[in-house]
């Protein structure tokens, strides 16, 4: 793959599937990027690990009733899409490509090591 295609060419293991329970969110650093991984309704998701409101890490967040709830200011984001639910703004959580393979979760990265 060429870099101009914009396709991910690297992947890194984030954690095991058994490390993330339904409704639980875990933040891990991938290079200089905080990445939040969570499970909702049996599906695994990866999003940017900081709230766009103030840039605070999402550690301590919970996933409840289909939303990721920031523990700092209680902003809510749709668990499946990352779209802002409350308060209504255009700020959302950027979703990243996550691969479940066997009992591991892998994040796809571009050539510069940034999540895609």
C-alpha positions in Angstrom: 0.0 0.0 0.0 1.2 3.5 -0.7 1.0 6.3 1.8 -1.0 8.3 -0.8 -3.8 5.7 -0.6 -4.4 6.7 3.0 -4.8 3.1 4.0 -3.6 1.8 7.3 -0.5 -0.3 7.0 0.4 -1.0 10.6 -1.5 -2.4 13.5 -0.8 -2.6 17.2 -2.3 -4.8 19.9 -4.3 -2.7 22.4 -5.6 -5.4 24.8 -7.3 -8.7 25.1 -11.1 -9.0 24.4 -11.5 -10.3 28.0 -9.9 -7.1 29.4 -12.9 -5.1 28.3 -16.3 -5.9 29.9 -19.6 -4.6 28.4 -20.0 -1.0 29.5 -16.4 -0.6 30.5 -14.0 1.9 28.9 -10.2 1.8 29.0 -7.8 4.5 27.9 -4.3 3.6 26.6 -1.6 5.6 24.9 -0.5 4.7 21.4 2.5 6.8 20.7 1.4 10.4 21.4 -2.3 9.6 21.1 -4.7 8.6 23.9 -7.1 5.9 22.6 -10.3 4.8 24.4 -11.4 1.2 23.9 -14.8 0.0 25.1 -17.5 -2.6 24.6 -21.1 -1.8 24.0 -23.8 -4.4 23.3 -21.1 -7.0 22.6 -19.3 -4.9 20.0 -15.8 -3.3 20.5 -15.0 0.3 19.6 -12.0 2.6 19.6 -12.2 6.4 19.8 -9.9 9.3 20.6 -9.2 9.0 24.3 -9.8 12.7 25.2 -13.0 14.6 25.4 -13.2 17.3 22.7 -14.8 19.7 25.3 -11.6 20.4 27.3 -9.2 17.8 26.1 -9.3 15.8 29.3 -8.7 12.1 29.2 -11.8 9.8 29.2 -10.4 7.6 31.9 -13.2 6.9 34.4 -15.9 7.2 31.7 -18.7 4.7 31.6 -20.7 3.4 28.7 -24.4 3.5 29.7 -27.6 3.4 27.7 -25.8 3.6 24.4 -23.6 6.6 25.4 -20.0 7.2 26.5 -20.2 9.6 29.4 -17.2 11.9 30.1 -16.5 11.9 33.9 -15.2 15.5 33.9 -18.2 17.4 32.6 -20.7 14.7 31.8 -20.7 15.3 28.0 -22.3 12.3 26.3 -21.4 10.7 23.0 -23.2 8.0 21.0 -21.3 4.7 21.8 -21.6 3.4 18.2 -20.8 6.5 16.2 -18.9 8.9 18.5 -21.4 11.7 17.7 -22.2 14.2 20.4 -25.5 13.6 22.2 -25.4 16.1 25.1 -25.0 19.0 25.0 -25.7 19.2 21.3 -22.6 20.5 19.5 -20.7 19.6 16.5 -17.8 18.2 18.6 -17.6 14.4 18.5 -15.2 11.6 19.4 -13.2 10.5 16.4 -13.6 6.7 15.7 -10.7 4.5 14.9 -10.4 1.2 13.0 -10.4 -1.6 15.5 -9.9 -5.3 14.6 -10.9 -8.2 16.9 -8.7 -11.2 16.1 -8.8 -14.2 18.3 -8.8 -12.9 21.8 -7.0 -9.7 20.9 -8.0 -6.2 19.9 -5.8 -4.4 17.4 -5.7 -0.7 16.4 -4.9 0.2 12.8 -2.3 2.9 12.4 -1.0 5.0 9.5 2.7 5.1 8.4 3.3 7.8 11.0 1.9 5.7 13.8 -1.3 7.7 14.2 -4.6 5.8 14.7 -6.9 5.7 11.7 
